[in-house]
Amino acid sequence: MLPAGAVALVAAVLAGNQIARVLRARRAIATFLVLCLGAIASATLTPLGAASALAPSLPAACDFSRLELAPLAQLRGVNDTSLNIALFVPLGIAVALLPRSWRTLAVVVGAISLPVAIELVQLVVRPLGRGCESADVIDNLTGLAVGLTAGILVRVLGTFVASRSAGSARRAPRAEAPLRDDG
């Protein structure tokens, strides 16, 4: 996973400017978006350490045993559920900070589709040694929703603060010019 994370970091830095142009976003946000996607890919689509030994024992179908939000008890510690949620929070923040446009809407649709795509890849590419679980999709979408909410709050607060400071600058009394004594 670490080599894939390093590749994600390099790709984010190299592609950030181009993605920023396409999305008409600030470079930092575009770079963060690419880094989030790379982190997700490296955490979910790299082979597990014992992948070759596990591949034959993996089920040939997805586990649909959980189709609802995770119980709060599962979020109290570091485990698969909490990590699956946490993995998608930064992506949600990055998406929420993009400027509103049809391109951003396409990114939102892609972000929502991403957990399903990941689970399908995990199901089909058996040498990864990963299992397909509906719970992972639910947890990833929960993290995405939390991140989108946090990003929207940051955006709204930023707009509020900017408008307040612009308003106070307009209302601030002007300093009067000192009187000149020419004589």
N, C-alpha and C positions, 0 to 999 in steps of 0.2 A: 504494500500500500504506500509506503514512503516514496519509492521511486515514481509511482504514478502521481503522487502529490507534488513532487518536485516538477514533473512535466507539466502539471496543471498550473503551477505558479509561473513557469516560464511562458506557457501558452497565454496566460492571462496578461502578462506584461507585454508580450509581443502583439497580441490581438486586441488589446484594450482600445487603442486609438481607432482601429478600423471598425470595431463594434460600436464605439461611441459615435462615429460618423453615421453608420447605418441606422442606429436608434435615435440619433440626434440628442444624445445624452452627454453628460460630462464624462470625461475619460476615467476618472476615479470610480464612478459608478459602473461604467461598462467593464472596467478591469475587475472590479469586485464581483460583478455578475459572472464573468468567465471563470474567475477563481472558485466561486461557489459551485458552478457546474462541474468543474474539474475535481473539486473535493468530493462531490456526490458520486461522480463516476469512479474515482479511485477507492472510495469506501464501499461501493456496491457492486462494481463490475470487475474487480480484480479477483483472481482465484484465492480461495482460502488456503491456508498453509497445508492442510491435509486433503486438498481437493481431489487428488487422484484416488486416494483411498475411500473418500466419501461418495464420489460420483455414482458408483453402482448402487449404493444404498439409498440414494435420494428418491423420493416418490416421483412418479411420472406425471403428476398433476399438482395443481396448486392447493394449498391448505386454506380452506375457507371457514375455519372454525371460529374466527372472530371477524365480524362485519360491523362492529360498533366502536365508538371511541374507547381508548384504553381506560381501565379503572384508575382512579387517582392513586391507589396504592402502588401501582406499577410505575408511577412517575416520581416516587420518593427517592429512588436510588439510581445509580448508573447501571443500566441494563439495556437489552436490545430495544425495548420500547422507548425509553427516554432518549437513547442515542438516535433512533430513527426519527424522532420528533426534532431533536436538536439539529440534526443534519440539514433539515430543510428550512429552518428559521432564517439563516442568513440569506438564502435564495429569495425568500419572501420579502425581506427588507430591501434587497437589491432591486427586485421587480417593482416594488411600491415607490421607489425613489426615481424610477424612470419617468421621463416626461410623458404626459398623456398623448397617445396617438394610436393609430391603427397598428403600428409596429409593436407598441407596448402590449396591445391587446393580443397580438400573435404570441408574444413572449409569455403572457399570462396563460394562454391556452396551452402552450408548450410546457410550462412549469406544472400545470395541473395534470397534463398527460404523462409527464416524466415518471412518476412512481409506477404507473401501470406498465410503461415501456420497460422499466428496469426489471420488474418482476417477470415479464414475458421473456426478457433476455436470460434471466436467471433460470427460468424453466427450460428454455430451449438449449442453452449452451451449458450442457452438463459438466464439462471439464472445469467450470468455475467452482464446482462443489458447493453451490448455493441453492437453497430451496425457495420456491415461490410461495408467498404467504399474503393473504388478503390483509392481515393485520399490519404488515409493513406498508401497504398502500394507504391504509387509514392513518397510520402514524405519520407517514411522510406528508400527507395532505393536511394533517393537524398542524405539523410544524410549518408548512407553507402558509396556512391561514394565520397562525400566530405571527409569523414574520411579516406578512402583508399588513396585518393590523398594526404592528409596531412601526413599520415603515410609513404607513399612512399617518399615524400619530406624529411621527418625527416630521413629516412633510407639513402637516397642519400647524404644528407648533412653530416650525421654521417660518411659515408664511405669516402666522400671527405675530411673532417677534419682529419680523422684517417690517410688517405694516405698522406696528406700534412705534418702532424706532424711526420710520420714515415720517409718521404722523407727528411725533414729538419734535422732529427736526424742523418741520414746517411751522409748528406752533411756537417754537422757541423765540423769545424776544431777541431782536437784533441789538447788538451792542452799538451804542451811538458813537459816532466818530468824535474824538476829542476836539474841543474848540481850539482853533489856532489863534494865537496871539501874534499878529504881524506888526505890532507896533508899539 
